[in-house]
């Protein structure tokens, strides 16, 4: 089968379309004929070997032989099932996040049945592949505040990317007043998704506007945790979806101090793992209440170009890889 493979950490140019053996599912797995995948920040970090701690899992000096195909999100058709699989059968259309396995940038991939849900009926495979990782992270970020109430104020930083475009829609479904922050070229997309207020991050620092929020979902995390907490209302919640390791350590340290001092503004890391709530997202999609935003569809052979485009940060919503017809 054809797959996009990399044998060293580096740049998009180090990715190559290569013939590799077709994977064989074990008793608990299914074999998926991949129809589409999508690019996530974890693909970019894995390719570049950053943060360095990731190399403890994927290979210290170069990717492990079993971890040389990027792509966590997949949508496709099940071709074969292991003897212990009960949820799916050959011919079923599925989607999910294979973060534990990777391998989505290939014609076939194996995954445990628990990593998958039936594909939303009204979405194409390309649209479905845009949902799992970004949609789940957005949903878990929203749930960090408990049950949002109508009229509560939510700010989404990095609102024009994959996670942010889902988070806007989910917050609006709860009746929240949404402020969306991103680069100027993404403001049209976040307006179209229903954001009540938009901010160009290059012109305004949301932590210094004097506005306070019940929930902040941060997909970029360029501000200090102290500044982020300052923008919260009493009993408000800050949910970190993306950010550097030093920022994570800062969040943990301030959370510990808050527990000791009785501070009621919470700093939380979104880290539940893949596919938690994916079935709920599917229901919202099929009810017409949620939709993925797809920027560009690249072919499998064009993954290096897709990764460069992702690294440039120009995309709005998700970048999708069409794998097979």
PyMOL commands that set and color helices and strands:
alter all, ss='L'
color gray80, all
select helices_A, chain A and resi 12-14+41-48+52-58+113-115+125-129+132-143+162-173+184-192+206-208+225-230+245-261+278-286+300-312
alter helices_A, ss='H'
color red, helices_A
select strands_A, chain A and resi 2-5+16-19+29-38+73-81+93-97+108-112+116-118+153-157+177-182+197-200+213-218+232-240+266-269+294-299+318-322
alter strands_A, ss='S'
color yellow, strands_A
deselect
rebuild
show_as cartoon
